[in-house]
Amino acid sequence: MIQPVGIGRLIVVVRSANKRLSPGTNKTSVRGANNNYGDYEPLLGILLPLILLVVAADVALPANPIPLPEFTEYQVPRTPVPEANPAWREYLDLAALAVGLSLASYLALRRRSRRGLFLLTIASLAWLGFWRQGCTCPIGAIQNVTLAVCDPGYAVPAATVAFFVLPLVFALFFGRTFCAAVCPLGAVQELVALRPVRLPGWLEHTLGLLAYVYLGLAVVYAATGTAFVICRYDPFVAFFRLGGDLNMLILGGCFLVAGIFIGRPYCRFLCPYGVLLRWASKVSKWHVRIPPDECIKCRLCEDVCPYGAIRQPTVVQDAGQRAEGRRRLAALIVLLPVLVAGGAWLGSGLSVPLAKLHPTVRLAEQMRLEETGRAEGSTDASDAFRATGRPLGDLYRDAIKLQTGRFVAAGRWLGGWVGLVIALKLIHLCLRRRRDDYQPDRGTCVSCGRCFWYCPNQQALNNGGVKI
Amino acid sequence: MAEMNAKLDRRRFVRNGIRAAGAIGLGGTAGLLALGKGQAKEYVWQLDPDKCVACGNCQTHCVLDISAVKAVQCFLMCGYCDVCTGYYTTEHFKLDTAAEHQLCPTGAIARKFIEEQAGVRYFEYTIDEPLCIGCGKCVEGCALMNGSLYLQVRHDLCLNCNECAIAVSCPAEAFRRVPADKPQLLKKQAQELTDAQSQGPAEERTQHG
């Protein structure tokens, strides 16, 4: 029967035994110059399990089993704490963002300089991408802002809020100049867009919906405090850091290879922040214009835009087509609430798969598999949970509460959002605007400047020559 | 033509209205979030050593080549043992500083003789942080005794990712955001000892022996 004796005394026994043994009982020669020590493997073999047993047996043991020795001269040092990163760095980034946005807007709208925008793109990639390694970015800041709105316990830093708001404010006035030359994710794709092909309209519009779904998912997961999925699945951050998760490196590589042929695949079809910028840009006060004055309808801009953002002049419809269009619009407006309600209903059924990402639910699932013998062995997470001594019922209750509470609401919101997005997309597709010349679509255009760079009238103006 | 102009004006009016609403909404949200909570300070990642199970993910999951998580020694909790379970392996054990007997894969723990009292030898164990890779092997070993070694995120190295990759993989959910002006999370006991020391009596003891 092992008595839960004071472990401190036991260690003293080990120490003095060690002392007694040290000069003699050499079974094997000890390597190294320090021959003061003997080999006392057998002793430890007996004592260590004993010590461990005592530790395990005695729960009420004082937390510090071996007391601090009373030294004669030696002073116990303090644990060194290194200086943290200075806070001004965050504000320096913010200033860089503001300068970058102003410069991009100036270059795109006033100077109309594609070369300037291109140089700024490289500078942004170097600063925000490779030097600051992709954090903080306005795309990820969506989640911080969402979490701050939904969780009163989380206070978002002012600099992060400013990071989120600033590009949107600029987009409200100047269009998507953030995408043009400031965003490092856009920059890396801008540089690889070498052989862009034009996507068919149906594919472009369908893939474009993905970004809205991704935004919905990111908001739902941030609001429920589950994860920051935008950051977790950021395809290019592994490149900025020159290392990272292998899967993410492969995914990023795929995006870059695809980006050679499909201009900016992440920005157009996935970027959740792009969705917000798109809508801000649609109502922007000023926006990039293609010809400096008059359009000669040469279609060069349409040809050169890698992002499918140039809209052709419209053809005049006859009365029958107009009536047909009006009927379709009316039907879609009636359909809108149906789609939203249907989406919400379907979405609430998604609560269980949605909740799978939540750490508590995942742990509960693992514990259930282990307890019912359907999973062999144990994971670090389940071992850690068992070590806390928390009853299993608590964990299950928490997980079920998440699945049947928070995530049902989250699924409903997500489903409703997707329904709304599809309905609005359909409505948007049957709205017609009269256009007399080639114009960039305010939402889709990222103000990269290729269109006016290729415009013959602009070239003529630049060279001081005669207009065509 | 007049009809056309009216249409354009209406469109411009709607756009201006939406833009103004957007700007006000953004400004309002930003103001409320940044100032309304009265707590506009920075957050950083830290791990709670009382929850940590020293699984080794800190070493492998940090986005940095060498993890920003380092082992930290709380000297006030340390027993200055000759037989340190955080320093020596328990397999092939020899009381010998040769590399094969050390737990630390990078030799980042410096063992220094301090003094001998009544036949008991005391050693100081210090972490050489540039060598430490945050694998937590010493932490796991030390937990058998006093647990004075524990892991901490070092904020001179940490990139403070928006979603910490180690936090995602942590099996004990030990990572959380802490205010940047108090970036350390000491073990509860280490905190108590440090507090006691800075208040006085313990300091006397360490000074005079």
Interface residues (C-beta under 8 A of the other chain):
Chain A: I11 V12 V14 R15 S16 N18 K19 V30 R31 G32 N34 Y37 G38 D39 Y40 E41 L44 L48 I51 L52 V55 A63 N64 P65 I66 P67 L68 P69 E70 F71 T72 E73 Y74 Q75 V76 P77 R78 T79 V81 P82 E83 A84 N85 A87 E90 Q133 C135 T136 C137 G140 A141 Q143 N144 V145 A148 V149 Y154 A155 V156 P157 A158 A159 V161 A162 F164 V165 L168 V169 L172 F173 A227 F228 C231 R232 V237 R241 G243 G244 D245 A280 V283 S284 K285 P359 T379 D380 A381 S382 D383 A384 A387 T388
Chain B: R15 N16 I18 R19 G22 A23 L26 G27 T29 A30 L33 A34 L35 K37 Q39 A40 K41 E42 Y43 V44 K51 V53 C55 N57 V63 L64 D65 V72 Q73 C74 F75 L76 M77 C78 G79 Y80 C81 D82 V83 T85 T90 H92 F93 K94 L95 D96 T97 A98 I114 E115 Q117 G119 V120 R121 Y122 E124 E129 L144 M145 N146 G147 R154 H155 D156 C158 L159 N160 C161 N162 E163 A165 V168 P171 A172 E173 R177 A180 P183 Q184 Q189 A190 T194 R205 T206 Q207 G209
